[in-house]
Amino acid sequence: MNKYKNLQEVADYLGNGGPFNPNEHYRNVGEMIDAMVFLGNTEQVYVHHDDHVVLKDGLSQNLIDSPIDDIDEEKYANEIEEILWQANKIIALSERELTEDDEEEIKEDKLTRGEYDE
């Protein structure tokens, strides 16, 4: 079940006590997506999910430039659905407590990308 049902809820989470500075205000959908991608690029999310990296590529520029509280939800329904799917996945993974298996997967992932330092 998806916890976040609209873009405003996602923006509120990311900007108000979420993983970033409290009271972050996103001028448009694009800024909110940038924050989602930043969160998605953290180790504990990226090791399990990396589809978010190209999220903006599949979205219309008009939606990206739109203020979050002024979106034609019917016109952009499919794109909004994709953003919400990604947000729910990223946020859920970021809130999970890391297990030893997760830490091992992160180490292995970093090794395959040549990024691991002992």
N, C-alpha and C positions, 0 to 999 in steps of 0.2 A: 504494500500500500504506500502510495506517495504522500509524504508529509507536506510538501510544498505544492500548492494547487494553482498558484499564479505567480507572475514575475515580481509583483510587489512583495510577496512573502519571501521570495528568494533574496531580493534586494535588502529587505529588512534584516534578514538573518546575517547576510554578509556584512552589512554596514552598521548594525546595531548590536554589538556584543558578540558577533561571530568571530571568525579567526583574524579579523583585521581591526583597525582602530575603531572604537565606538563612534557612532554618529557620522560614519562615512556616507556621503550622499552621492549617488550616481546620477549624472546629468542625463544619461541615456542608457539604452539597453546594451550598447557596446561596452561602456565602462563596467557595467555589471558583469558582462560575460568575461571581460578581462580579469576581474576579480575571481570569477569561478575558475577560469583556466589557471590562474596563479595557485589557487587552492588545490586544483586537480594535479598540479605539477609537484606537490609535496610527495615525499617518498611513500608515505603510507597509502596514498591514493593511487599514484602513478604505477606502482608495482602491480595493482589489480585492475586498473582501468586507465586507458590512455586515449580513448575516443574523443575526448574533449579538445584535444590539441588542434583539431581542424574544424571545430564547431562553427566558427565565424565564416568559414569558407562556404558553408551551405545555406547561409542566411542572406536575405536581401539587404542591401545597404540602407534602404528606407527604414526597415525594422531596426537595424543596428543604430541608426541615428535618432530613432524615436525616443522621446521621454517615456520612462517606464509607466507613468500614470496616464499616458495619452496614446494608447495603442489600439488599433482596429483589430480586436481579438478574432473576429470572424475572418478577416482578410489574411491574417498571419497565423491561423490556427495550427497548421502543420509545423511551422517553424517554432512557435511557442511550445508546442508539445515536445519537440526535440530539446529545446532549452530546458524545460522542466524535467524531462527524463534525465538529462545530464546533471542538472543541479541536484536532484534527489540522489542520484548515484554518488556524485562527488561528495556531497555533504555527509551522507551516511558513512562512506568509507573514511572520511576525515574525522568523524566522531568515534569511530571504533577504537577500542583498546587494542594495542598491538600485542600479538601473541609471539611466542618464540618462533613459530613457523613463519609469521609475517616478517619478522626481523631477518630470518634466513633468506626468505624470498627477496627482500629488499637488497640484501648483500649480493645475492646471485644476480639480480637484475643490474645492479651497479657494475658488477664484474663484467657482464656481457657487453655493457656500454663503455667499459674502460674507465669508470669513474670511481672505483672503490679504493680507498686508502685504509690500510690497517691502522 
